[in-house]
Amino acid sequence: MNPFKPNRPPSAALTARAEIPTPVVANGVATLRLYDVIDAWGGDWGVSAGEFNAAIDALPDGITEIRLLINSPGGEVWDGLAILNALRAHPARTIAIVEGIAASAASFVAAGCDEMVMSRNSEVYIHNAIGYASGDAEVMRAAAEDLERLDRNIASIYAEKSGKSIEYWLAEMPKDRFMTADEALESGLADRIEGADSAPVARAHFDMSMFARPRGDRSPRAALSELPSSTEPGDPNRKDDLVAYEDLTAGLRERLGVTETTLTDEQLLAALDESLAERAEPDPANPAAETTPVVTSAPEGSVIVEAGAFAELQRQAGLGATAHANMQAQRHEGIVQNAIEEGRIAPASRAHFLAQLGRDEAGTVAALATFPKGTIPVAEIGHSESEAVTDNQRLAAKAGWGTTKKEA
């Protein structure tokens, strides 16, 4: 039950600013609401640990249970930890109830309570800590170490709640996982789900696009520039070839009974080779003769493929890998050519940036986007004398100077 519903009687009316936690107390139970960004500034920027903990400190004596209603995109790690520890320090039993979403810092605040309850259709979102730094290599290394320490600290909260290891959660957090109520319960973060099955889908209207990691990279979406369109040099986006390649690899996985979809081309080919080797054992009595192995039974989930068809699949997989490499090279050429035409880099730097794209495409694209346009002149500066000479010759011809035509 949400005591903050607008149809409550005027005597229990709250302030218009929902982000300031104003407790509702009844029968020894205090209900607080965390419905905004967790931010150290507080005020219009969100709810700070100072504001939230002041509300906890003001609770009357005799409170035996604190119910924390959550619909928050999270925010600053340290303020989130301060809120969590204030709840831990209070003698009352704490119950976090996720009503919309408990994301980022709000997720470990919820997980750190004595009980975490998911409302029907609510969600949890976990990810690695994000920070920003400016300085030399030493500063950047220190910033990276700080973030890794924070990740382990956050993972320890999930681990204590779920019974899974810290390493398990350190492996899950980089995936930027959105978990449904059922998935949160299955993972061990949530203790139970409450609410009617017919309840409408509850989603928070918070913009969390900064956390998104397109194509699996670790750079915030805002730092990435768009890849060249298909009209740019090199024809980098070839949808038909890409679809055919994906169909081919999907067919290989299906025939081999492989459920893992993140295998590289090399790993998929290795699986093909291994399966072929297992099916093509030579006859010791007649090694020169071509034999067909007799298969009495196949492991569950396996698919038996005729040797010729299997060899053809290998050949097609090799062609698919080559096509994929060619498409990637064309895309990289298009990215560099576009940067040159926009005057971001010099043509002499082409080979350098092509090599950088091969090592870290997302990071290089982001770096190119930071270079101002027009830094390197790409338009013609001045004119050669050949054009002027041509004009002079044309004028001389009109005047009849230097003509070789003879009059009759």
Salt bridges, closest charged atoms under 4 A:
GLU19 OE2 - ARG17 NE 2.69
GLU65 OE2 - ARG67 NH1 3.84
GLU115 OE1 - ARG93 NH2 2.99
GLU115 OE2 - ARG192 NE 2.55
GLU123 OE2 - ARG203 NH2 3.32
GLU138 OE1 - ARG141 NH2 3.07
ASP146 OD1 - ARG149 NH1 2.92
GLU167 OE2 - ARG152 NH1 3.54
GLU172 OE2 - LYS175 NZ 2.86
GLU172 OE1 - ARG177 NH1 2.69
ASP176 OD2 - ARG213 NE 3.83
ASP176 OD2 - ARG218 NH1 3.61
ASP182 OD1 - ARG120 NH1 3.86
ASP191 OD2 - LYS161 NZ 2.61
GLU194 OE1 - ARG192 NH1 3.07
ASP197 OD1 - ARG120 NH2 3.28
ASP217 OD2 - ARG215 NH2 3.89
ASP241 OD2 - ARG238 NH2 2.60
GLU312 OE2 - ARG315 NH2 2.61
GLU333 OE1 - ARG350 NH1 3.53
GLU342 OE1 - ARG344 NE 2.62
GLU342 OE2 - LYS373 NZ 3.80
GLU361 OE1 - ARG331 NH2 2.90
GLU361 OE1 - HIS332 NE2 2.88
GLU380 OE2 - HIS383 ND1 3.99
GLU387 OE1 - HIS383 ND1 3.65
ASP391 OD1 - ARG394 NH1 2.82
